[in-house]
Amino acid sequence: MDTPLKCSICGSPLYNTDRCLNENTYHCSSPEARFWDFERGSPEQNSSKTHWDKSKQEIANPVKKAAS
């Protein structure tokens, strides 16, 4: 079983925010990182956006070998 990814800032679980062919991107799931819940341009939103940005982890997908 895989160990869940955790935010390096607050320890909350990370969730997948972008899935593509080569990698998956994860961000913090804590209320403090949900910058869209704060008034636009406020100090709280800026702090929250910084938390969101710093929590980002990109994990490369395993390379799939073509069938021979």
N, CA, C, O and CB atoms as a CASP TS submission, in Angstrom:
PFRMAT TS
TARGET T0000
AUTHOR 0000-0000-0000
METHOD Language model
MODEL 1
PARENT N/A
ATOM      1  N   MET     1       0.843  -1.184   0.000  1.00  0.00           N
ATOM      2  CA  MET     1       0.000   0.000   0.000  1.00  0.00           C
ATOM      3  C   MET     1       0.888   1.248   0.000  1.00  0.00           C
ATOM      4  O   MET     1       1.870   1.314   0.740  1.00  0.00           O
ATOM      5  CB  MET     1      -0.959  -0.002   1.226  1.00  0.00           C
ATOM      6  N   ASP     2       0.544   2.224  -0.822  1.00  0.00           N
ATOM      7  CA  ASP     2       1.324   3.453  -0.921  1.00  0.00           C
ATOM      8  C   ASP     2       1.055   4.357   0.276  1.00  0.00           C
ATOM      9  O   ASP     2      -0.071   4.444   0.764  1.00  0.00           O
ATOM     10  CB  ASP     2       1.003   4.191  -2.226  1.00  0.00           C
ATOM     11  N   THR     3       2.100   5.024   0.738  1.00  0.00           N
ATOM     12  CA  THR     3       1.953   6.004   1.805  1.00  0.00           C
ATOM     13  C   THR     3       1.381   7.284   1.207  1.00  0.00           C
ATOM     14  O   THR     3       1.879   7.760   0.187  1.00  0.00           O
ATOM     15  CB  THR     3       3.316   6.276   2.517  1.00  0.00           C
ATOM     16  N   PRO     4       0.326   7.860   1.835  1.00  0.00           N
ATOM     17  CA  PRO     4      -0.240   9.099   1.299  1.00  0.00           C
ATOM     18  C   PRO     4       0.785  10.232   1.323  1.00  0.00           C
ATOM     19  O   PRO     4       1.602  10.321   2.239  1.00  0.00           O
ATOM     20  CB  PRO     4      -1.485   9.502   2.096  1.00  0.00           C
ATOM     21  N   LEU     5       0.735  11.077   0.329  1.00  0.00           N
ATOM     22  CA  LEU     5       1.605  12.249   0.286  1.00  0.00           C
ATOM     23  C   LEU     5       1.099  13.277   1.282  1.00  0.00           C
ATOM     24  O   LEU     5      -0.108  13.474   1.423  1.00  0.00           O
ATOM     25  CB  LEU     5       1.666  12.851  -1.143  1.00  0.00           C
ATOM     26  N   LYS     6       2.030  13.935   1.975  1.00  0.00           N
ATOM     27  CA  LYS     6       1.681  14.929   2.993  1.00  0.00           C
ATOM     28  C   LYS     6       2.289  16.282   2.642  1.00  0.00           C
ATOM     29  O   LYS     6       3.351  16.360   2.024  1.00  0.00           O
ATOM     30  CB  LYS     6       2.159  14.472   4.388  1.00  0.00           C
ATOM     31  N   CYS     7       1.605  17.338   3.045  1.00  0.00           N
ATOM     32  CA  CYS     7       2.089  18.705   2.857  1.00  0.00           C
ATOM     33  C   CYS     7       3.322  18.932   3.736  1.00  0.00           C
ATOM     34  O   CYS     7       3.314  18.608   4.924  1.00  0.00           O
ATOM     35  CB  CYS     7       0.973  19.741   3.191  1.00  0.00           C
ATOM     36  N   SER     8       4.363  19.483   3.150  1.00  0.00           N
ATOM     37  CA  SER     8       5.594  19.749   3.905  1.00  0.00           C
ATOM     38  C   SER     8       5.430  20.933   4.858  1.00  0.00           C
ATOM     39  O   SER     8       6.269  21.135   5.736  1.00  0.00           O
ATOM     40  CB  SER     8       6.756  20.015   2.943  1.00  0.00           C
ATOM     41  N   ILE     9       4.362  21.718   4.699  1.00  0.00           N
ATOM     42  CA  ILE     9       4.144  22.888   5.554  1.00  0.00           C
ATOM     43  C   ILE     9       3.305  22.538   6.787  1.00  0.00           C
ATOM     44  O   ILE     9       3.648  22.905   7.911  1.00  0.00           O
ATOM     45  CB  ILE     9       3.458  24.004   4.755  1.00  0.00           C
ATOM     46  N   CYS    10       2.187  21.815   6.554  1.00  0.00           N
ATOM     47  CA  CYS    10       1.259  21.565   7.660  1.00  0.00           C
ATOM     48  C   CYS    10       0.965  20.091   7.923  1.00  0.00           C
ATOM     49  O   CYS    10       0.326  19.761   8.922  1.00  0.00           O
ATOM     50  CB  CYS    10      -0.022  22.267   7.393  1.00  0.00           C
ATOM     51  N   GLY    11       1.420  19.204   7.046  1.00  0.00           N
ATOM     52  CA  GLY    11       1.210  17.777   7.255  1.00  0.00           C
ATOM     53  C   GLY    11      -0.116  17.237   6.753  1.00  0.00           C
ATOM     54  O   GLY    11      -0.377  16.041   6.882  1.00  0.00           O
ATOM     55  N   SER    12      -0.959  18.087   6.183  1.00  0.00           N
ATOM     56  CA  SER    12      -2.234  17.625   5.639  1.00  0.00           C
ATOM     57  C   SER    12      -2.001  16.777   4.392  1.00  0.00           C
ATOM     58  O   SER    12      -0.968  16.906   3.736  1.00  0.00           O
ATOM     59  CB  SER    12      -3.151  18.820   5.312  1.00  0.00           C
ATOM     60  N   PRO    13      -2.958  15.914   4.067  1.00  0.00           N
ATOM     61  CA  PRO    13      -2.815  15.121   2.844  1.00  0.00           C
ATOM     62  C   PRO    13      -2.794  16.004   1.600  1.00  0.00           C
ATOM     63  O   PRO    13      -3.429  17.057   1.555  1.00  0.00           O
ATOM     64  CB  PRO    13      -3.948  14.104   2.739  1.00  0.00           C
ATOM     65  N   LEU    14      -2.056  15.555   0.605  1.00  0.00           N
ATOM     66  CA  LEU    14      -2.063  16.221  -0.692  1.00  0.00           C
ATOM     67  C   LEU    14      -3.087  15.522  -1.579  1.00  0.00           C
ATOM     68  O   LEU    14      -3.351  14.331  -1.416  1.00  0.00           O
ATOM     69  CB  LEU    14      -0.641  16.206  -1.350  1.00  0.00           C
ATOM     70  N   TYR    15      -3.662  16.271  -2.520  1.00  0.00           N
ATOM     71  CA  TYR    15      -4.568  15.650  -3.477  1.00  0.00           C
ATOM     72  C   TYR    15      -4.133  15.993  -4.891  1.00  0.00           C
ATOM     73  O   TYR    15      -3.466  17.000  -5.130  1.00  0.00           O
ATOM     74  CB  TYR    15      -6.022  16.101  -3.233  1.00  0.00           C
ATOM     75  N   ASN    16      -4.522  15.145  -5.808  1.00  0.00           N
ATOM     76  CA  ASN    16      -4.122  15.285  -7.197  1.00  0.00           C
ATOM     77  C   ASN    16      -4.877  16.443  -7.840  1.00  0.00           C
ATOM     78  O   ASN    16      -6.107  16.442  -7.878  1.00  0.00           O
ATOM     79  CB  ASN    16      -4.371  13.976  -7.970  1.00  0.00           C
ATOM     80  N   THR    17      -4.140  17.431  -8.345  1.00  0.00           N
ATOM     81  CA  THR    17      -4.763  18.590  -8.982  1.00  0.00           C
ATOM     82  C   THR    17      -4.557  18.617 -10.487  1.00  0.00           C
ATOM     83  O   THR    17      -5.197  19.405 -11.185  1.00  0.00           O
ATOM     84  CB  THR    17      -4.221  19.857  -8.381  1.00  0.00           C
ATOM     85  N   ASP    18      -3.671  17.765 -10.996  1.00  0.00           N
ATOM     86  CA  ASP    18      -3.424  17.712 -12.436  1.00  0.00           C
ATOM     87  C   ASP    18      -2.796  16.368 -12.772  1.00  0.00           C
ATOM     88  O   ASP    18      -1.781  15.977 -12.195  1.00  0.00           O
ATOM     89  CB  ASP    18      -2.508  18.887 -12.898  1.00  0.00           C
ATOM     90  N   ARG    19      -3.407  15.679 -13.704  1.00  0.00           N
ATOM     91  CA  ARG    19      -2.913  14.371 -14.109  1.00  0.00           C
ATOM     92  C   ARG    19      -2.628  14.442 -15.604  1.00  0.00           C
ATOM     93  O   ARG    19      -3.503  14.793 -16.396  1.00  0.00           O
ATOM     94  CB  ARG    19      -3.943  13.227 -13.768  1.00  0.00           C
ATOM     95  N   CYS    20      -1.427  14.113 -15.975  1.00  0.00           N
ATOM     96  CA  CYS    20      -1.091  14.099 -17.392  1.00  0.00           C
ATOM     97  C   CYS    20      -0.265  12.842 -17.688  1.00  0.00           C
ATOM     98  O   CYS    20      -0.033  12.011 -16.810  1.00  0.00           O
ATOM     99  CB  CYS    20      -0.310  15.394 -17.798  1.00  0.00           C
ATOM    100  N   LEU    21       0.153  12.731 -18.898  1.00  0.00           N
ATOM    101  CA  LEU    21       0.856  11.535 -19.345  1.00  0.00           C
ATOM    102  C   LEU    21       2.148  11.288 -18.568  1.00  0.00           C
ATOM    103  O   LEU    21       2.431  10.153 -18.186  1.00  0.00           O
ATOM    104  CB  LEU    21       1.162  11.645 -20.817  1.00  0.00           C
ATOM    105  N   ASN    22       2.921  12.327 -18.335  1.00  0.00           N
ATOM    106  CA  ASN    22       4.255  12.159 -17.744  1.00  0.00           C
ATOM    107  C   ASN    22       4.319  12.298 -16.229  1.00  0.00           C
ATOM    108  O   ASN    22       5.226  11.753 -15.600  1.00  0.00           O
ATOM    109  CB  ASN    22       5.175  13.144 -18.342  1.00  0.00           C
ATOM    110  N   GLU    23       3.362  13.026 -15.625  1.00  0.00           N
ATOM    111  CA  GLU    23       3.439  13.265 -14.190  1.00  0.00           C
ATOM    112  C   GLU    23       2.077  13.618 -13.604  1.00  0.00           C
ATOM    113  O   GLU    23       1.149  13.987 -14.323  1.00  0.00           O
ATOM    114  CB  GLU    23       4.432  14.374 -13.898  1.00  0.00           C
ATOM    115  N   ASN    24       1.979  13.496 -12.284  1.00  0.00           N
ATOM    116  CA  ASN    24       0.823  13.938 -11.523  1.00  0.00           C
ATOM    117  C   ASN    24       1.272  15.080 -10.631  1.00  0.00           C
ATOM    118  O   ASN    24       2.378  15.053 -10.091  1.00  0.00           O
ATOM    119  CB  ASN    24       0.201  12.771 -10.688  1.00  0.00           C
ATOM    120  N   THR    25       0.419  16.086 -10.474  1.00  0.00           N
ATOM    121  CA  THR    25       0.710  17.222  -9.609  1.00  0.00           C
ATOM    122  C   THR    25      -0.223  17.165  -8.409  1.00  0.00           C
ATOM    123  O   THR    25      -1.423  16.929  -8.549  1.00  0.00           O
ATOM    124  CB  THR    25       0.557  18.571 -10.374  1.00  0.00           C
ATOM    125  N   TYR    26       0.342  17.383  -7.232  1.00  0.00           N
ATOM    126  CA  TYR    26      -0.421  17.330  -5.983  1.00  0.00           C
ATOM    127  C   TYR    26      -0.263  18.643  -5.226  1.00  0.00           C
ATOM    128  O   TYR    26       0.788  19.282  -5.282  1.00  0.00           O
ATOM    129  CB  TYR    26       0.038  16.139  -5.103  1.00  0.00           C
ATOM    130  N   HIS    27      -1.342  19.046  -4.504  1.00  0.00           N
ATOM    131  CA  HIS    27      -1.330  20.235  -3.653  1.00  0.00           C
ATOM    132  C   HIS    27      -1.987  19.912  -2.310  1.00  0.00           C
ATOM    133  O   HIS    27      -2.697  18.916  -2.175  1.00  0.00           O
ATOM    134  CB  HIS    27      -2.058  21.420  -4.348  1.00  0.00           C
ATOM    135  N   CYS    28      -1.738  20.765  -1.332  1.00  0.00           N
ATOM    136  CA  CYS    28      -2.277  20.612   0.012  1.00  0.00           C
ATOM    137  C   CYS    28      -3.805  20.703   0.016  1.00  0.00           C
ATOM    138  O   CYS    28      -4.400  21.494  -0.715  1.00  0.00           O
ATOM    139  CB  CYS    28      -1.686  21.671   0.938  1.00  0.00           C
ATOM    140  N   SER    29      -4.423  19.869   0.862  1.00  0.00           N
ATOM    141  CA  SER    29      -5.886  19.848   0.965  1.00  0.00           C
ATOM    142  C   SER    29      -6.412  20.630   2.174  1.00  0.00           C
ATOM    143  O   SER    29      -7.622  20.669   2.393  1.00  0.00           O
ATOM    144  CB  SER    29      -6.370  18.415   1.043  1.00  0.00           C
ATOM    145  N   SER    30      -5.536  21.247   2.955  1.00  0.00           N
ATOM    146  CA  SER    30      -5.978  21.933   4.173  1.00  0.00           C
ATOM    147  C   SER    30      -6.779  23.197   3.846  1.00  0.00           C
ATOM    148  O   SER    30      -6.597  23.796   2.786  1.00  0.00           O
ATOM    149  CB  SER    30      -4.768  22.292   5.046  1.00  0.00           C
ATOM    150  N   PRO    31      -7.674  23.601   4.769  1.00  0.00           N
ATOM    151  CA  PRO    31      -8.419  24.848   4.570  1.00  0.00           C
ATOM    152  C   PRO    31      -7.499  26.063   4.414  1.00  0.00           C
ATOM    153  O   PRO    31      -7.837  27.022   3.720  1.00  0.00           O
ATOM    154  CB  PRO    31      -9.366  25.074   5.737  1.00  0.00           C
ATOM    155  N   GLU    32      -6.334  26.010   5.065  1.00  0.00           N
ATOM    156  CA  GLU    32      -5.387  27.131   4.981  1.00  0.00           C
ATOM    157  C   GLU    32      -4.798  27.291   3.583  1.00  0.00           C
ATOM    158  O   GLU    32      -4.303  28.367   3.247  1.00  0.00           O
ATOM    159  CB  GLU    32      -4.263  26.939   5.986  1.00  0.00           C
ATOM    160  N   ALA    33      -4.840  26.248   2.769  1.00  0.00           N
ATOM    161  CA  ALA    33      -4.272  26.304   1.414  1.00  0.00           C
ATOM    162  C   ALA    33      -5.331  26.582   0.341  1.00  0.00           C
ATOM    163  O   ALA    33      -4.994  26.706  -0.837  1.00  0.00           O
ATOM    164  CB  ALA    33      -3.562  24.994   1.097  1.00  0.00           C
ATOM    165  N   ARG    34      -6.576  26.679   0.725  1.00  0.00           N
ATOM    166  CA  ARG    34      -7.664  26.921  -0.238  1.00  0.00           C
ATOM    167  C   ARG    34      -7.811  28.416  -0.486  1.00  0.00           C
ATOM    168  O   ARG    34      -8.734  29.053   0.020  1.00  0.00           O
ATOM    169  CB  ARG    34      -9.007  26.325   0.276  1.00  0.00           C
ATOM    170  N   PHE    35      -6.906  28.958  -1.256  1.00  0.00           N
ATOM    171  CA  PHE    35      -6.835  30.407  -1.474  1.00  0.00           C
ATOM    172  C   PHE    35      -8.106  30.975  -2.095  1.00  0.00           C
ATOM    173  O   PHE    35      -8.393  32.160  -1.930  1.00  0.00           O
ATOM    174  CB  PHE    35      -5.654  30.735  -2.357  1.00  0.00           C
ATOM    175  N   TRP    36      -8.860  30.160  -2.797  1.00  0.00           N
ATOM    176  CA  TRP    36     -10.094  30.621  -3.455  1.00  0.00           C
ATOM    177  C   TRP    36     -11.211  30.899  -2.446  1.00  0.00           C
ATOM    178  O   TRP    36     -12.223  31.504  -2.799  1.00  0.00           O
ATOM    179  CB  TRP    36     -10.569  29.577  -4.475  1.00  0.00           C
ATOM    180  N   ASP    37     -11.035  30.461  -1.187  1.00  0.00           N
ATOM    181  CA  ASP    37     -12.038  30.711  -0.151  1.00  0.00           C
ATOM    182  C   ASP    37     -11.867  32.065   0.528  1.00  0.00           C
ATOM    183  O   ASP    37     -12.692  32.445   1.359  1.00  0.00           O
ATOM    184  CB  ASP    37     -11.983  29.621   0.886  1.00  0.00           C
ATOM    185  N   PHE    38     -10.810  32.797   0.188  1.00  0.00           N
ATOM    186  CA  PHE    38     -10.536  34.088   0.820  1.00  0.00           C
ATOM    187  C   PHE    38     -10.834  35.229  -0.140  1.00  0.00           C
ATOM    188  O   PHE    38     -10.851  35.049  -1.358  1.00  0.00           O
ATOM    189  CB  PHE    38      -9.076  34.160   1.291  1.00  0.00           C
ATOM    190  N   GLU    39     -11.066  36.395   0.422  1.00  0.00           N
ATOM    191  CA  GLU    39     -11.339  37.583  -0.392  1.00  0.00           C
ATOM    192  C   GLU    39     -10.149  37.863  -1.311  1.00  0.00           C
ATOM    193  O   GLU    39      -8.994  37.854  -0.885  1.00  0.00           O
ATOM    194  CB  GLU    39     -11.635  38.817   0.511  1.00  0.00           C
ATOM    195  N   ARG    40     -10.461  38.107  -2.563  1.00  0.00           N
ATOM    196  CA  ARG    40      -9.431  38.323  -3.570  1.00  0.00           C
ATOM    197  C   ARG    40      -8.522  39.497  -3.195  1.00  0.00           C
ATOM    198  O   ARG    40      -8.993  40.592  -2.889  1.00  0.00           O
ATOM    199  CB  ARG    40     -10.074  38.568  -4.935  1.00  0.00           C
ATOM    200  N   GLY    41      -7.220  39.248  -3.227  1.00  0.00           N
ATOM    201  CA  GLY    41      -6.230  40.282  -2.949  1.00  0.00           C
ATOM    202  C   GLY    41      -5.973  40.538  -1.477  1.00  0.00           C
ATOM    203  O   GLY    41      -5.152  41.388  -1.133  1.00  0.00           O
ATOM    204  N   SER    42      -6.663  39.817  -0.599  1.00  0.00           N
ATOM    205  CA  SER    42      -6.481  40.037   0.840  1.00  0.00           C
ATOM    206  C   SER    42      -5.178  39.388   1.309  1.00  0.00           C
ATOM    207  O   SER    42      -4.654  38.487   0.653  1.00  0.00           O
ATOM    208  CB  SER    42      -7.688  39.471   1.640  1.00  0.00           C
ATOM    209  N   PRO    43      -4.658  39.856   2.455  1.00  0.00           N
ATOM    210  CA  PRO    43      -3.460  39.225   3.016  1.00  0.00           C
ATOM    211  C   PRO    43      -3.681  37.730   3.288  1.00  0.00           C
ATOM    212  O   PRO    43      -2.764  36.926   3.124  1.00  0.00           O
ATOM    213  CB  PRO    43      -3.049  39.937   4.313  1.00  0.00           C
ATOM    214  N   GLU    44      -4.891  37.364   3.700  1.00  0.00           N
ATOM    215  CA  GLU    44      -5.207  35.958   3.959  1.00  0.00           C
ATOM    216  C   GLU    44      -5.128  35.134   2.674  1.00  0.00           C
ATOM    217  O   GLU    44      -4.616  34.014   2.674  1.00  0.00           O
ATOM    218  CB  GLU    44      -6.606  35.830   4.584  1.00  0.00           C
ATOM    219  N   GLN    45      -5.640  35.701   1.581  1.00  0.00           N
ATOM    220  CA  GLN    45      -5.569  34.972   0.320  1.00  0.00           C
ATOM    221  C   GLN    45      -4.123  34.840  -0.148  1.00  0.00           C
ATOM    222  O   GLN    45      -3.727  33.783  -0.639  1.00  0.00           O
ATOM    223  CB  GLN    45      -6.413  35.673  -0.751  1.00  0.00           C
ATOM    224  N   ASN    46      -3.344  35.884  -0.005  1.00  0.00           N
ATOM    225  CA  ASN    46      -1.937  35.828  -0.405  1.00  0.00           C
ATOM    226  C   ASN    46      -1.174  34.774   0.396  1.00  0.00           C
ATOM    227  O   ASN    46      -0.373  34.025  -0.163  1.00  0.00           O
ATOM    228  CB  ASN    46      -1.278  37.200  -0.225  1.00  0.00           C
ATOM    229  N   SER    47      -1.424  34.719   1.695  1.00  0.00           N
ATOM    230  CA  SER    47      -0.775  33.725   2.544  1.00  0.00           C
ATOM    231  C   SER    47      -1.222  32.313   2.151  1.00  0.00           C
ATOM    232  O   SER    47      -0.412  31.388   2.097  1.00  0.00           O
ATOM    233  CB  SER    47      -1.092  33.996   4.031  1.00  0.00           C
ATOM    234  N   SER    48      -2.496  32.165   1.884  1.00  0.00           N
ATOM    235  CA  SER    48      -3.047  30.871   1.482  1.00  0.00           C
ATOM    236  C   SER    48      -2.480  30.416   0.144  1.00  0.00           C
ATOM    237  O   SER    48      -2.161  29.241  -0.034  1.00  0.00           O
ATOM    238  CB  SER    48      -4.569  30.946   1.403  1.00  0.00           C
ATOM    239  N   LYS    49      -2.354  31.344  -0.792  1.00  0.00           N
ATOM    240  CA  LYS    49      -1.801  31.012  -2.123  1.00  0.00           C
ATOM    241  C   LYS    49      -0.339  30.599  -1.996  1.00  0.00           C
ATOM    242  O   LYS    49       0.109  29.693  -2.699  1.00  0.00           O
ATOM    243  CB  LYS    49      -1.932  32.222  -3.098  1.00  0.00           C
ATOM    244  N   THR    50       0.401  31.245  -1.117  1.00  0.00           N
ATOM    245  CA  THR    50       1.789  30.862  -0.872  1.00  0.00           C
ATOM    246  C   THR    50       1.855  29.437  -0.327  1.00  0.00           C
ATOM    247  O   THR    50       2.700  28.647  -0.746  1.00  0.00           O
ATOM    248  CB  THR    50       2.459  31.846   0.110  1.00  0.00           C
ATOM    249  N   HIS    51       0.961  29.113   0.608  1.00  0.00           N
ATOM    250  CA  HIS    51       0.893  27.748   1.161  1.00  0.00           C
ATOM    251  C   HIS    51       0.613  26.760   0.029  1.00  0.00           C
ATOM    252  O   HIS    51       1.296  25.743  -0.089  1.00  0.00           O
ATOM    253  CB  HIS    51      -0.212  27.642   2.272  1.00  0.00           C
ATOM    254  N   TRP    52      -0.383  27.053  -0.798  1.00  0.00           N
ATOM    255  CA  TRP    52      -0.757  26.202  -1.945  1.00  0.00           C
ATOM    256  C   TRP    52       0.440  25.979  -2.862  1.00  0.00           C
ATOM    257  O   TRP    52       0.754  24.846  -3.227  1.00  0.00           O
ATOM    258  CB  TRP    52      -1.923  26.840  -2.744  1.00  0.00           C
ATOM    259  N   ASP    53       1.105  27.076  -3.229  1.00  0.00           N
ATOM    260  CA  ASP    53       2.240  26.980  -4.153  1.00  0.00           C
ATOM    261  C   ASP    53       3.392  26.165  -3.564  1.00  0.00           C
ATOM    262  O   ASP    53       3.992  25.348  -4.263  1.00  0.00           O
ATOM    263  CB  ASP    53       2.735  28.378  -4.521  1.00  0.00           C
ATOM    264  N   LYS    54       3.701  26.378  -2.300  1.00  0.00           N
ATOM    265  CA  LYS    54       4.831  25.686  -1.676  1.00  0.00           C
ATOM    266  C   LYS    54       4.537  24.213  -1.411  1.00  0.00           C
ATOM    267  O   LYS    54       5.460  23.414  -1.252  1.00  0.00           O
ATOM    268  CB  LYS    54       5.202  26.372  -0.376  1.00  0.00           C
ATOM    269  N   SER    55       3.263  23.853  -1.364  1.00  0.00           N
ATOM    270  CA  SER    55       2.903  22.453  -1.102  1.00  0.00           C
ATOM    271  C   SER    55       2.985  21.584  -2.360  1.00  0.00           C
ATOM    272  O   SER    55       2.909  20.358  -2.267  1.00  0.00           O
ATOM    273  CB  SER    55       1.496  22.381  -0.522  1.00  0.00           C
ATOM    274  N   LYS    56       3.134  22.189  -3.506  1.00  0.00           N
ATOM    275  CA  LYS    56       3.102  21.472  -4.789  1.00  0.00           C
ATOM    276  C   LYS    56       4.184  20.391  -4.867  1.00  0.00           C
ATOM    277  O   LYS    56       5.355  20.625  -4.566  1.00  0.00           O
ATOM    278  CB  LYS    56       3.273  22.460  -5.947  1.00  0.00           C
ATOM    279  N   GLN    57       3.745  19.202  -5.284  1.00  0.00           N
ATOM    280  CA  GLN    57       4.676  18.103  -5.563  1.00  0.00           C
ATOM    281  C   GLN    57       4.310  17.509  -6.912  1.00  0.00           C
ATOM    282  O   GLN    57       3.141  17.238  -7.186  1.00  0.00           O
ATOM    283  CB  GLN    57       4.635  17.009  -4.435  1.00  0.00           C
ATOM    284  N   GLU    58       5.299  17.310  -7.737  1.00  0.00           N
ATOM    285  CA  GLU    58       5.090  16.684  -9.038  1.00  0.00           C
ATOM    286  C   GLU    58       5.764  15.310  -9.002  1.00  0.00           C
ATOM    287  O   GLU    58       6.957  15.193  -8.721  1.00  0.00           O
ATOM    288  CB  GLU    58       5.661  17.579 -10.209  1.00  0.00           C
ATOM    289  N   ILE    59       4.985  14.292  -9.289  1.00  0.00           N
ATOM    290  CA  ILE    59       5.465  12.916  -9.241  1.00  0.00           C
ATOM    291  C   ILE    59       5.424  12.343 -10.653  1.00  0.00           C
ATOM    292  O   ILE    59       4.369  12.302 -11.287  1.00  0.00           O
ATOM    293  CB  ILE    59       4.613  12.051  -8.256  1.00  0.00           C
ATOM    294  N   ALA    60       6.579  11.902 -11.134  1.00  0.00           N
ATOM    295  CA  ALA    60       6.667  11.331 -12.492  1.00  0.00           C
ATOM    296  C   ALA    60       5.937  10.006 -12.528  1.00  0.00           C
ATOM    297  O   ALA    60       6.019   9.213 -11.590  1.00  0.00           O
ATOM    298  CB  ALA    60       8.147  11.143 -12.933  1.00  0.00           C
ATOM    299  N   ASN    61       5.223   9.772 -13.615  1.00  0.00           N
ATOM    300  CA  ASN    61       4.566   8.483 -13.831  1.00  0.00           C
ATOM    301  C   ASN    61       5.600   7.493 -14.332  1.00  0.00           C
ATOM    302  O   ASN    61       6.528   7.874 -15.045  1.00  0.00           O
ATOM    303  CB  ASN    61       3.382   8.610 -14.840  1.00  0.00           C
ATOM    304  N   PRO    62       5.452   6.229 -13.970  1.00  0.00           N
ATOM    305  CA  PRO    62       6.388   5.217 -14.489  1.00  0.00           C
ATOM    306  C   PRO    62       6.280   5.135 -16.005  1.00  0.00           C
ATOM    307  O   PRO    62       5.198   5.275 -16.574  1.00  0.00           O
ATOM    308  CB  PRO    62       6.108   3.826 -13.857  1.00  0.00           C
ATOM    309  N   VAL    63       7.403   4.911 -16.637  1.00  0.00           N
ATOM    310  CA  VAL    63       7.431   4.783 -18.092  1.00  0.00           C
ATOM    311  C   VAL    63       6.873   3.415 -18.462  1.00  0.00           C
ATOM    312  O   VAL    63       7.326   2.385 -17.962  1.00  0.00           O
ATOM    313  CB  VAL    63       8.881   4.972 -18.653  1.00  0.00           C
ATOM    314  N   LYS    64       5.884   3.425 -19.347  1.00  0.00           N
ATOM    315  CA  LYS    64       5.295   2.166 -19.789  1.00  0.00           C
ATOM    316  C   LYS    64       6.046   1.678 -21.005  1.00  0.00           C
ATOM    317  O   LYS    64       6.269   2.427 -21.956  1.00  0.00           O
ATOM    318  CB  LYS    64       3.787   2.324 -20.102  1.00  0.00           C
ATOM    319  N   LYS    65       6.428   0.439 -20.967  1.00  0.00           N
ATOM    320  CA  LYS    65       7.153  -0.134 -22.113  1.00  0.00           C
ATOM    321  C   LYS    65       6.150  -0.582 -23.165  1.00  0.00           C
ATOM    322  O   LYS    65       5.104  -1.153 -22.855  1.00  0.00           O
ATOM    323  CB  LYS    65       8.055  -1.332 -21.670  1.00  0.00           C
ATOM    324  N   ALA    66       6.492  -0.311 -24.399  1.00  0.00           N
ATOM    325  CA  ALA    66       5.648  -0.732 -25.515  1.00  0.00           C
ATOM    326  C   ALA    66       5.694  -2.256 -25.648  1.00  0.00           C
ATOM    327  O   ALA    66       6.724  -2.893 -25.425  1.00  0.00           O
ATOM    328  CB  ALA    66       6.101  -0.052 -26.838  1.00  0.00           C
ATOM    329  N   ALA    67       4.567  -2.803 -26.012  1.00  0.00           N
ATOM    330  CA  ALA    67       4.518  -4.266 -26.220  1.00  0.00           C
ATOM    331  C   ALA    67       5.379  -4.645 -27.420  1.00  0.00           C
ATOM    332  O   ALA    67       5.380  -3.958 -28.441  1.00  0.00           O
ATOM    333  CB  ALA    67       3.047  -4.755 -26.434  1.00  0.00           C
ATOM    334  N   SER    68       6.109  -5.746 -27.282  1.00  0.00           N
ATOM    335  CA  SER    68       6.973  -6.185 -28.393  1.00  0.00           C
ATOM    336  C   SER    68       6.251  -7.173 -29.264  1.00  0.00           C
ATOM    337  O   SER    68       6.813  -7.654 -30.247  1.00  0.00           O
ATOM    338  CB  SER    68       8.270  -6.806 -27.871  1.00  0.00           C
TER
END
